[in-house]
């Protein structure tokens, strides 16, 4: 059986009067009025008490106090004892231990322990000021909820959202729908996010990005620590360098803004735009360090790269923008058109001013091989070192020096085989045209013969050390990924699609951010 509503108790009033003209059916209380109802104390200068309706109308310096959890001050208030609801208006101020709300009109439902307002309100809480057109406060959880435009202003940043849950105790903010966080250092956009305003830690999901002056970080899940200026991104990560027009992609990345450093793994690829062409570099791990103009890209473990007319592989890459030098380290191999180039040490040198590819240097055990256009043989050039020049991004002019040897299948304009040129000299120059060998010039020729095909046995048609690796050639930007990484990528992409399809995925907040907003409500 439902309990009958408790009656309002008048604990004190300087004067008690009944005035049927001024307030029919009501007692008129004036001077130091104090009223008690089921643990709530109300004080004011003047009140009308409707005993039958169990109802109070209060005027002048009105204050309603609920334990130490809530203080409500206003010029005017009404209180209904039967439904335990209060209405306060005229410079209404609500104070809780952590925050203060100032607005025109406040409603307080004691049954649900909810405060709500539909007039422009300002909430102050330690370092944060919240402004909104309307809002709700859940007394037990110490939680503000805003379903209209709200702005949190903090000395370091400004948060704007149309749906925000703010826990005044912990300073935790949960953002839903299009939301922005703007500061001097960066601009953040999210459609589902968490921000710890006390500890400056954040986690963002769904269409989120962090934009710095020179970098844009995107990913399915972003973690951000403002104090360290550290961000990490998981799944479908894309970091765009707006100054250098470069992009780094992967499924996991860490960015340290103050150190100008970035680490990317899980199908990591750096895409740099050079001379209207894109260079794709892949390694199991990518590191980009240093400020603009002095940036170093390092790629480790099974590195592969591709641009339209050139591709290659090596163990690792070290590329410096300051000296425009890219070193291919550990078993380097380069494919230029149909030619395969190998050597112990390989350097790609750019023009420091234009950043365009300028020259190629291969040191020790240089070998250039291409298949004969029609037969099964190989055109081969071998020497100690190679020095090549690029013309409009393409390898054009190449010198091979010291102990050079050549085997070359000579064909006439009708593509008929004239003979096989076998030659030893001190220096060779090759001119490439349209990625094919156009001319070969020999210097200080020591020994050379053109053999008819029948006179040169098969074993003598190969220079010592020849290894044809045509089946390894990287023919497209998709070839830079080994098969196992493609499998991992498909799995992660599918996971991402599933997550995105769920409208209300619970926030998986990283352990650093604690979880005390989610404590179960006491029944």
N, C-alpha and C positions, 0 to 999 in steps of 0.2 A: 504494500500500500504506500502510495506517494506521501511524503511528509508535507504537512501544511507549511506554507511559507512563514518564515520567522517575522515577527513584527519589528518595525523600526523603533529603537529606543531613543528617547530624547534625554541625553545625560545632563545637559545644561542649557539654560537660556536666561539672559538677564530679565527679559520680559516675556510673558506668555499672554496672548490675547486672542479673542475670536472676533473677526470683523466680517460679518456676512456681506457687506457691500464691497469691501476690497477683495476678499477671498472667501466666497461662499464655501461652506463645507470644509474649511481648512482652519487649522490653528496657526496663528501668526506668531513667529518666534523672532525676537530681536535681541542683539547684543550677545557676543561670545557664545554663539550657538555651537553645541557639540552633540553630534548624533552618532549612534553606534548601531550597525546592522551586521550581524553574523561575522564579526571580526574586522569589519571595515569601519574606520572612524572618519566622519565628515565634520568639518568645521566651516563656519561662515559668519557674516555679519547679520544676515537676516534670512529667514526661511519660511516657506508655507508648508505645513505638514498636513497631508490628506490622509487621515487615519484609516478611513474605510478602504481606500485604494492602496494603502501602505506605500505612499509616494511622497517624495520631497522635491520642492523647488527651492534652490538656494541662490542667494545674491551676495555679491561683495566678498572679496578675499576668500573664495571658496577653495577648500582643500579636501581631497579624498585620499586617505592613506590605507594601503593594504600591507600590513606587516612591514618588512624592510625591503619588499620587492617593488613597490610602486607608489609614487606620489603624483597626484593629479591636481594641478592648480588652474583656476580660471575665474572669470568675473561672474559667470553664471553657470549653474549646473542643475540637472534633474537626475533623480535616482529612484528607480522602481524596485522596491523591496521584494515584490512577488516574483519578478523574473531576474532579479539581481543584475540590472543593467544601469549603467551611468552614462550621462551625456553631458559634456562640458564644452562651453563655448566662450569666446571673448578672451583673446591672448591665452589660449589654452597651452599649458606646459605639462608634459609627463616626464617624470624622472624615474629612472631605474638605477641600480647601483653602477652600471657601466655607462649609461647614456642619457641624454636629454632630448626630448622631442618638443619642438615649438611649432604650433600650427593654429588655425582658427577654431576648429571644432574637433573634438575627440570623443569617440564612443568606446565604452569599456564594458565587455560582457564578462561578468565574473564566473558564469557557469563554464564557459569554454576557456576562460583566462586569455581572451583576445582583446587587443586594443586596435581600433581601425580609424582611419581618417581619410577624407576625400577632399581636403583643402591643402594647398601648398604647404609642405612641411619641411622643417630643417632638423636634422638629428646630429648632435655633436657627440663624439665618442673618442676620447684620447686624441690620437692624431688625425682622425677622420671626421669630415663633415659630409653628411648625406642630405641631398635635396631631392624631393619628389613631389608629384602632384597628389599622390595618394599612397597609402601603405597600411600594413598590418603588423602588429607586434604580438608575438606569442610569448606570454609572460614566463611560462615554465621553461621554455627552451632559450629564452633571451634572444629570440630570433625576429628580425625584421624581414618582411617580405614585400617586394614591390612588383606590381604587375603593370605599372605605367612607367614612363621615362624617369629614370633615377640617375643621379650623379654622385659619385663618392670623390671628394677632393681631399688629397693627402699632400703634405709638403713635397713629396717626390713624384706624384702622378695623379691622374684623374681617370676614374672608371665611369663609363656610361653604358647603361643597359636599359632594356624594357622589361626585363624579368630578372630580379636579383634576390637571392636570399642572403641576409647578412646576420651573422651571429655576433652580437655585441660583446659577448664574453671573450670569445677566442679571436675575434677580428677576422673570422673566416667568411669569405664571400663565394657564393655559388652563382655563376652567370649562365643564363639560358637565352637562346636566341641571339641575334646580332648584338655584339657588345664590343666596346673598345676600351683600351687602357693607353693613355697618352702620357709620355714623360719627356724630359729633355733628351734622354738617351735613345728612346725607341718608341714605336707605336705598335700596339698589339691588337689583333682582331681575333675574336673567337665567337662560336655559336654554342659552345658548351665549355664552361671553364670553372676553375677553382682558383681563388687567390687568398693567400694568408697575408692579411694586411699588417699583422704584427711582425712576422718573420720574413716578409717579402719573398715568399716561395709561392710558385704557381704551377698549375697543370691545366693544359688546354686540349680539348678534343674538338672534332668537327669543324672543318673549314678554317682552321686556325693558322695564323702566321705572326711572326715577330719581324718588324721592319726597322732596321738601323739605317743610318745615312747611306752606307755602302753595301748593305747586305739584307736580303730578305730570306727568312727561314720559314719553310713550310713543312708540315708533316701531319700524319693522322693523330699523333699524340706528342704534345710539346711539354717539356718540363722547364721551368725557368726560376733562377735564383737571382733576384735583382742585386742583392748585396755583393755577390761575386761577379755579377754580369756574366753568368754562365747559363747556357741553354742546351738542352739535349732534345733530340727529335727521334721518334720511332715510327717506322713504316711509311713508305712513300715519301721519303724526305727529299726536299729540293731546296738547295741554298743558292740563291742568285746573287752574283756580284755585279751590282748595277754600274760600277765604274769600269771594270774590265770586260763587261759583257760575258762573263763566265758563269757556268752553272755546275754545281756539284750535286749528284744524286746518290741515293743509297737507301738502306732501310734502317740505319742507325747513325746518328751524328751527334757530336759534341762541339759546341762553339764557346770559346773563351774570348769575349769581346775585348777585355783590357789587354790580353796578351796577343791579340790579333792572331789567334790560332784556331784551327778547326780540324777535327778528326772525323773521318767517315768510314764506315765499313758496311758489310752485307750488301753485295752487288754495287759497290761504290764505283762511280764514274765521274770524271771531271770533263766537262765539255767547255772548250775554249774557242772563241771565235777569232780566227786569224785570216785576214785577207778574204773576206766573204766565204770562208770555208770553216767548217767545224772540226776541231781535233778532239777525238774521244779517247780518254785515257782511263783504263780500268786496272785496279789492283785490289787485292783482298782488303788492303787498308790504304786510305789516302790521308795525307796530312797537308794542310795549307797553313803556313806560318808567315808572320811578318806583315808590316803595313804596305799600303799601296806604293808601288815603285820599288819595294824591296821584299817582294813576296817569293816564298819558296814553296814549290809543290813537290811532295815526296809521295811516291806510290811504291808499295811493297808487295812481294809474293805474287809471282805469276802475272806480271804486268803485261797488258796488251794494249795497243793503241791503234787508232784508225783515223785517217783523213782521206778525202776523195781519191787522191792519187798515190797515197803512201800509207803503209801500215807496218806494224812491227811487234816484237815480243822481247822481253828481257826479264831478269829477276826483279830489278827495281829501277825506279826513275828518280832523278834529282833535277829539278828544273828551277832556275833562278831568274826572276824577271829583271833584277838589277844588272846582271851581266849578260842577260839574254842567252843563257847557256842551259841546254838540257842534256844531261848525261844518262845514257842507257847503260845500266850496270849489270853485269852477270849474264853471260851467254846472249848478247844482243843479236837480233836478226831484224833486218829491214827489208820490206818489199817495196820497190819503186816500180810501179807499172808491172811489167812481167819479169823484172830482175830481182833476184834475191841477193842481199848484201849481208855478209857476216864479217866479224872481226872480234878481237879481244875487247877493245874499248871503242865506244861509239859516242860522238858528241854531235848534237844538232845546235847550230849557233844562229842566233837571230840578230836582227838589226836593233840596237838598243833604243833608237828613236822610234822606229815604226813598229817594232816587235814582229816584223815579218821574218820568215825563214830566210836566212842568208846563205849559210854554208853547212857542209857535213864533213866531219872528220872521223876516219876509222883508223885505229892504230893497231898494228901487229896482226898478222895472219888474215889480211884482207882477202875476201873472196867475193866475186860477183858472178852469179850464174843465172842464165835464162835458158828456157827450152828453145831448141831450134824450131823455127816457125812451122816446119812441115814434118821433119823427121822425128826420130826418137832421141837424137843426140842433144848435147848441152853446149851452149856457148859459155865459155868460162874465162874469167880474168882473175889472176892471182898475183898478189904482191905483198909488200910489207905494210905500207900505209896508203890511205886514200884521202884526197882532198876534193870536195865537190862544191859547186856553186849552184844556188837555186835562182831560177828566173820566174818571177810571178808565181811563187809557191811550188814550182815544179823543179825537180833535180834536172839540171841542164848540162853542165860542163864538169867532167870528173877527171882528175889526174890520179893515176896509181903509180907509186914510186918504189924503187928498190926491189930487185930480184923479181921482176914481173914476168909472168908467163901467161900465154893466151892459147886457147883452142877456140876457133871461130868457124862456123859453117857459112861459107860464102855462097851467096845465091845471086843470080842475075835478075834483071827486071821481070823476067817471066817466072821468077821464083824457082828456077832450075839450079840444082847444086853444082857449083863450079868446082869446088874442092874444099878441103878442111885445112884452115890455116893454123899451123902450130908454130909458136913464136916465143922467143925469150928476148927481153930487152931491159933497159934500166928504167924506162918511164913510158907510160901509156896515157894517152888522152882519149876519153870517150865523150862524144856529144850525143845526148839523148834528145829525141824530138818526139813529142806525143807519147812519152813513156817507153818508146822503143829505142834501141841503139841505132843511131843514124850513121855515125862514122867512128872509126878507131884509127888513131895515129900513133905510130911507134917512134920512140926517140932512142938514139944511140943503139940501133938495132945490133944485136950480137948474133943471133941465129934465128932463122925463120924459113919455113918451107910450107908450100901449099900442096897438100897431098890429094890425089884423086881418092875418092871414097874407098875404092877397093884396095888401095895400098896402105891404108892406116887401120891396123887391127883394132877391134873393139876395146881391148884393155888400154890401148894407147890413146884413146879418145877422151880419157878422163885425167884431169890433173890430180895429183896426190892431195888428199884431204877433201875431195868433193863430197858433199852431202846435200842432196836435193830434198828440200822440205816443203815442196809445193802443196802437199795435202794439209799443212798447218797454216797456210796463208789466211790472213784475216781479210775477208772480202767485203764486209759491211760492218756498220756500227753495232749490229746485233751479235756479230762474231766475236766481239771482245769478251763476251761472257762464256766461261766454261759451262758444260751441260749441267753440272751439279748446282751451279748458282742459278741457272734458269729454273730448275725444279723448285729451289728454295723461294725464288722470286714469285713463281706462280702461286705457291702456297700462301705466302704473305699477302699477295694481292687479293686472293680469294677471302682470306681472313678479314682483310680490311673492308671488302665489300659487304661481308656478313655483318660486321660491326656497324657500318654506316647504315645498313638497312634497318637495324633495330633503332626505333625512335628514342627509346628511353634507356639507353645503356647506362648502368650505374657508373658514377665516376670512380675510376680506379686510381685513387690518389696515391702517389708514391709515399713510402713509409716515412720519409722525412717530414711529411706535413701533419702527422698525427691524425687521430680519427675521433676526437671527442665531440664532434658535432652530431655523430650518429648514435650516441648513447640512447638506449631504448627509453622511451617516455615511461615514467612510472604510472602504473595503472591507478 
